[in-house]
Amino acid sequence: MNTGQKNQSSQSIGSLGRTIPGQIVLVLQGGGALGSYQAGVYQALHEAGIEPNWIIGTSIGAINASLIAGNAPQNRVQRLQEFWKRMEQRSIWSFPGAFSGFNDKLSYWSTVSNGIPGFFKPNPLAHAGTDYPLGAGMAGYYSTEPLEQTLGELVDFDLVNRCTPRLTVGAAHVRTSQMRYFDSRDSVLDVKHVMASGALPPAFPAIRVDGELYWDGGILSNTPTEVVFDDSPRKDSLIFAVHMWNPVGAEPTTMAEVFNRQKDVQYSSRIASHIARQQQAHRLRHVINQLAALIPEAERNSEAVRELAAYGCPTRMHVVRLLAPQLDRENYTKDIDFSRSGIMQRWDAGYLHTRAVLDRSPWVGEFDSLSGVILHEQMESMPVVAE
């Protein structure tokens, strides 16, 4: 059946003085500490007068999404800043110059040993043995009770459930290995839904929602752009897809590089092939529309033709892909790099990258009439923040 909806109006995008047909969607990937890049992306959008109609997130992306959806527009950047301030791993010692690499190692081991206040804390019982009966709510090396308290203080779930913007968070159903998207359009969301989306095993225990256990959605789909393509009814959309894991990288020559590249490959979630398939599918939907228009009206109104024509779809979706840069000395521990410098550099990079994209506005112009999904890649020359 035809699930497409061609929007008849355009949205203003504030000070840029341009318009965007349809809804604005912000899609946020999972990636732990790398998620501060997403906060910078949102800040740039906010300052340009662009507020998303729909935010979709997995893991840290779900947390950032809830901070945006669960606050009034004028408070959103401040709440993101407050959250990421609480995430900072405060160094006990700081080594200058040639010994600065020790700072990264100290930060890593401090996070592993002590957790992050406001996010997670060690669960000593998890080290009692792999067969020790912890119970489903404690079966993880860390407890996320501090995160529940933090989100309770910073996110207004009454606002979330007003669905302006709509919020969708992805989680993996433990029993069935099925992806589940919790959507404020369809049901009431609370802090447990967001925490379930970020419950990455074996570090964090599963979270129980409606009697069922869920793990981090990144296990199954770390880039939840698929939700937009599968929505019913579909709408014309400008999708800002924010990625932290690089799908393209050099061949690794050391074990550290192997660990780093393995994470990028695993969590980039085959985004290129997903987009390619959606481009093909949407092009066929546009082809169906044009073929149906060529059928004489008398036959076009027959039940059989109407049923077949319903597989067409007139919508167009522009996907703008923003990719977090690799920082100096970045390695396979980057997703738990909660150092102040790491958080600030990634935030600034997200802000600068997004400003550069908005200046280009690649979605403005003439495009192939059969193209339903158009991908706009981040330019190589975009500014990158150096340490």
N, C-alpha and C positions, 0 to 999 in steps of 0.2 A: 504494500500500500504506500501511497505518497506521503512521506513524513516531512517533506520540505515545506518551508514557509518563506516566501520571498518578502522581505521587509519593504514597506513602502516609504519609510522615513529614514532620515539620516541623523546621526548624533554629532553635536558640536564637540570638538576636542579643545575647548578653552582657548587659551592665549595663542595657539598655533593658527587659529583662524581657518581651519580646514574642517572637513566633515568626514565621518566614517559611516557607511551604511551598515545598519544592523547592530548587533550586540558586541560589547568588548569583553573578551574572556582572558583571564590570567591563569595560566597553568604552571604549577610549581612542583618541580621534581624533588625527590628525597635526596638527602646528602649530608645530614648532620651539620657540623660547623660550617660547611660550605653554604648553608642557607642564608648567611648574612648578605650574600650577593643578591638574593631575591628581595631583601629589604631595600637595598639601594635601587633596584629596578622599580619597586613600587613608589619610592620617594620621588623619582624622576617623573613617573606617570602622574602622580598627585600634583606636583608643582606645575605640570603642563595642563592641569585641569581635566585629566583623564581618570575617571573612576570606573573600575570594572563592574559590569552587570552580573558577572558570574566568575567565581574563583574556585579552581579545582586544585587540590593538593594531595600529595602523598608524603608521609613521614614528616620531616622538618617543613616540607612544603605545606602540609596540612596545618601545622602549628602556625606558620606565618599567615596562612590563609585565614585562620580563625581570628588572629589578632587584627586583621584588616576588616573582616566581615563583622566582628564583634565589637566594633567601636565606631563612633560617629566620624565622618570624613575628616573633620578638623583635628581629631585626636589620634588618628591612625599612625602617622609617622612617629609621634611621641611614644606611643605604646610599643611600637617595634623597637625603638631606641631603648626603651626601658627593659624590654625582654632581653635584647642582646647585651645590654650592660650587665644583666644578671648572669648571663652565660659566660662572661669573661673568666678565664683561668688566671688568677693572680699569681705572678711569679714571686717566689721567695728570694731567689738570687737572679742577677742579670749579668751575663758575661759580655764584654764589649769586643769589637773587632774580630780578630781571627778565631776567638773562642765563642762567637755568637751562636754557633751550631749547638752548643750545649743548652742554650735557652730552649730550643725546640725539643730536645730530649727531656729536659726537666719538665716542660709543659706536658709532654706526652705521659710521662710516668706519674706526674701529679694527677692528671685526669684519670688514668687507669687505676691508681691507688685510692684516690679520694673522691672521684666523681666530680660533678659540677653542682655547686649549691644552686638551688632553684630549678635543677633539671633531674639529676639522678644521683643516688648515693649507693655505696657498696652494700651488697647483701652477703654477709659473712657465711651464712648457712649454705650458700651455693658451693662453697669449697669443702663441705663436709663429705663429699663423695658423689660420684655421678648417679648413684642409685639411692641417694638420701631422699626421702619423701617430703619434698618442699611444698607440694600443693600447687595447683595451676596458677594461683595468683602470686606466687613467690618464685616460680621456676625461671630464674634469670640471675645473672651475676650482679645485677643492680636493681634497686627499687626506683620506680618513677613517681613515688609519692610526692617528692618536691615539685615535679612538673605539674601534677594535678593542682597543687596549691598555687603555683605561679599562674597557671591559666585561669584559675578561679578568681584571682585578683585582677588580671589584665584583660579578660575577655567577658563581655556581656552576652550571654547566650540568649537572652530575650531579644537582643538586637539581631543576633545570628538568625533566629527563627522568624524574623520579619521578612527574611529572604530578599533583602535589598542591601548588598548584593546576595545572590544565591550562592550557597556554599556547598561544595561536594568534596568529601574526603574518602580516599581509597584504603581498604584494609583486606588482608588475606584471611579467609575463613579456615581455621586450623583443621577442622575435621574433614573438610571436602576439598581443600586446596583451590577453592573458587575465589575469584576477586569479587569483593562487595563494595559498592559505592554508596555511602550514606549521603543523602541529598536533602538539604533544608527545604526544597520544593515539595518533597514527598513525605517527609516525616520530621519530627522534632529532634534536633541534635543537642547534645550536651558534651561535657568535657570528656566523657568516656569514649565517644566516637573519635575525637581528635587523638586521644592517647592510644586508641587501638591502631590508628593509622601509623603511629610512630613506634610501635612495640616491636623493635627489631631483635629477634633471637640470635644467639643465646644471651645477649647482653641484657635485654629487657624481657620481663614476663608478659605473656599474653594478657589481653584485657577482655573482660566479659561484657558483652553487649547483648541485651535481650536474651540472656541465657546461653549464648554461644561465645566461644573464645575466638579472638582475632589477633593476628600478628601484623607487623608492618606491611603495608601494601606494596612496598618496593620489592618484596620477595617475588611477586608475580608481575607487576607492571609499575616500574618506577617513573614512567612518563605518561601520565593519565590523559593525554590529548585525545585518546580514543573516545572518551566520554562525550566530547563535543560532536564528533562525527556520528556517534550512535544515538544522539539525543532525538527525542520526538516531541514536538515537531522540530526539524532542523531550522536554523535561522542563518541569514547572512551574518558572518562573524569576522572580527579582527581578533586573532588569537595571539597573545604574547606568551610563547612557550619558553620557560626559563629553565635552562639545563645547567647542571653543575659538573656532570661527568662527560669527558670528551670521547665521542665515538671514534675519533681518528687519533692515532698516536704513533710514535716511533717504535721500532723493534727494541724490546728490552735486552740489555746485555749484562745486568746484574740482578741478583735476587730482589733487591729493593725495587728495581724498575719493573720486575715481573709482578710483584705484589701491587704496585701502583697501577700498572696497565690492566691487571686482572680486574681491579675494582672498576676502572673506567669502562671496560668491556661489559662487565656484569650489569652495572647500574645505568648505563646509557640506554638500555632497554630497546635496542634495535630500532631507534626512532626513524632512521633513514628508510628502512624497509616498510615501516608502518605508514609513513607519509606517502611513499611511492604507491602502496596498495590503495590508500584512500584517494590519491589523485586519479588512479585508474578507475576506481569505482564511481567517483563523482563525475568523471568525464562521461562514463556510460550513462549515468542518470541524465546528464545534459543532452546526450545524443538521443535518448528516448524521448525527451521533451520535443526536440526539433523534428524527429521522425513523426511523432504524433500530430504535430502541427501541419504536416504535409498530407495527412489523410483527409479525404473529403468529410465535411461536417456530418453528413448523414451517417456515415460509417463510424466516425469518431465518437458519436454518442451512443453507439451500441454497447451493451454490457461487457462484451468480451474485450473490445478495444479499450474501454475505460479501465478495466481491471489491469490490462497490460501497461497502459500509459501511467498508471498510478505508481509504477516503479521508477518513474522519472523524478527529478528533483531540480528546482530552479536556483537553489541557493549557491552562494559563493563564499568561500572561507579563505581568508588570508592568514597564513601562519608565519609569524615573525619569530625566528629562533634566536634567543639570546644565550650565549655560552660563557660561563665563568672562565676567566683566564687561569693559567697555571702560574702560581707565584714563585718567586725565587726560593730555591731550596725546598720546594714542595715535594712531598713523598707520599707513600701509601698511608700515612697517619693523618692526611689532610682533613678527613671528615671528623676527626676529634681534635683538630687544631683550634681550640677555643681561646688562644692567646689574644690579647687586645689588638696586637698589630695585625694578626691574621683576619680577625673580624672586621677591622676598619678597612683594610686593603680590599677585601672582597666587597664590602658595602660600597666603597667608593667606585670600584670597577663596575658594579651593577648600575650605579647612578650614571657614570660617564657613558657606558655602552648604550643605555636607554636614551639618554639625551641625544647621542649621535644618530640612533635609529629614528627618533622623532623628527630630527632635522631633515633626514632623507625622506621620510614618509613613503617608503617603497610601495605601499598599497595604493597610492594615488596614480592613476594613469589608465591606459587602455590595455586590455588583456584579451587573450583568446576566448571567444564566446563559449567554447566547450570546456574551458578550464574551471572546474568547481572548487579545487583546492590549489592554492598558489603559495609556494614556500619562498620566504625571503630569508636568506642566510645572513648571519652576522658578517660584516666585512672584515677582512684581514687587517685593514688599516685602523680599526677602531682603537681608541686609546686604552692602554692598560696601565694600571697603577703599579709602580715599582716601589719596593721597600726602601 
